[in-house]
Amino acid sequence: MLRPLFLTAAFATLGFGLPAIDKGPVGMDPTKAFNGWMTWYDKEGGLGIKPGACGEINYKNQKIVALNKYQFAELSNSANPNNAAVCHKKIRIKHEGRETDAEVTDQCDGCGYGDIDGTQAVFNELVGGLGAGNVSVTWSFK
Ligand SMILES: *[C@@H]1O[C@H](CO)[C@@H](O)[C@H](O)[C@H]1NC(C)=O
C-alpha cells in the first residue's frame, strides 16, 4: 500500500528528518527509537516460497524482518515497493537487555505501527526461544 506524496511532505514539515546527510531518508534517523511488538513468521508468511515486498525470496535462517505496512509505506520513496528506500536497511532490535540486528526485506500487513515480524533466526537470538511468540521490542535504524 502506498501513501500519497503529500504525506511525505507533511512528515518533512513536522521535522521528522532534520538534515538527513548520511542518515538515510526521512524517518530513518538512527537516533530515533520505535516501540512495538515483535512476532516471528515462517512459511505461512511466504518465507522460502514467494518474494517479499522488497522483491526477493527470503529464508528462515536469514536475519530479516517484515516492517509494519504503515512505516514501510512512510519510508518508501517509490511507486514500486521493490525499490522502497527502507528495503535492505538494517535495524537494531532490543528486548529485555538483549539485542540483535536484522535487515528489512518485507512488509507486515497484520502488524500495527511500530511492530515488526521477524524470522525465527532473529526472534530466537533476541528472545532466546520461540515460545513467547510475541514480545515487546524497541528498535531503531542503524
Ligand atoms: C502481541 O501482543 C500485544 C499485546 O498483548 C497485542 O496487542 C498484539 O496484537 C499481539 N500481536 C499479535 C500478532 O498477536
Ligand as a Chemical Component Dictionary entry (heavy atoms), coordinates in Angstrom:
data_LIG
# 
_chem_comp.id                   LIG 
_chem_comp.type                 NON-POLYMER 
_chem_comp.pdbx_formal_charge   0 
_chem_comp.three_letter_code    LIG 
# 
loop_
_chem_comp_atom.comp_id 
_chem_comp_atom.atom_id 
_chem_comp_atom.alt_atom_id 
_chem_comp_atom.type_symbol 
_chem_comp_atom.charge 
_chem_comp_atom.model_Cartn_x 
_chem_comp_atom.model_Cartn_y 
_chem_comp_atom.model_Cartn_z 
_chem_comp_atom.pdbx_ordinal 
LIG C1 C1 C 0 1.118  -9.028  20.604 1  
LIG O1 O1 O 0 0.710  -8.696  21.907 2  
LIG C2 C2 C 0 0.089  -7.421  22.034 3  
LIG C3 C3 C 0 -0.206 -7.168  23.500 4  
LIG O2 O2 O 0 -0.988 -8.177  24.029 5  
LIG C4 C4 C 0 -1.145 -7.358  21.180 6  
LIG O3 O3 O 0 -1.693 -6.072  21.232 7  
LIG C5 C5 C 0 -0.793 -7.692  19.737 8  
LIG O4 O4 O 0 -1.965 -7.739  18.959 9  
LIG C6 C6 C 0 -0.081 -9.023  19.673 10 
LIG N1 N1 N 0 0.315  -9.287  18.306 11 
LIG C7 C7 C 0 -0.056 -10.396 17.666 12 
LIG C8 C8 C 0 0.351  -10.520 16.258 13 
LIG O5 O5 O 0 -0.717 -11.269 18.208 14 
# 
loop_
_chem_comp_bond.comp_id 
_chem_comp_bond.atom_id_1 
_chem_comp_bond.atom_id_2 
_chem_comp_bond.value_order 
_chem_comp_bond.pdbx_ordinal 
LIG C1 O1 SING 1  
LIG C1 C6 SING 2  
LIG O1 C2 SING 3  
LIG C2 C3 SING 4  
LIG C2 C4 SING 5  
LIG C3 O2 SING 6  
LIG C4 O3 SING 7  
LIG C4 C5 SING 8  
LIG C5 O4 SING 9  
LIG C5 C6 SING 10 
LIG C6 N1 SING 11 
LIG N1 C7 SING 12 
LIG C7 C8 SING 13 
LIG C7 O5 DOUB 14 
# 
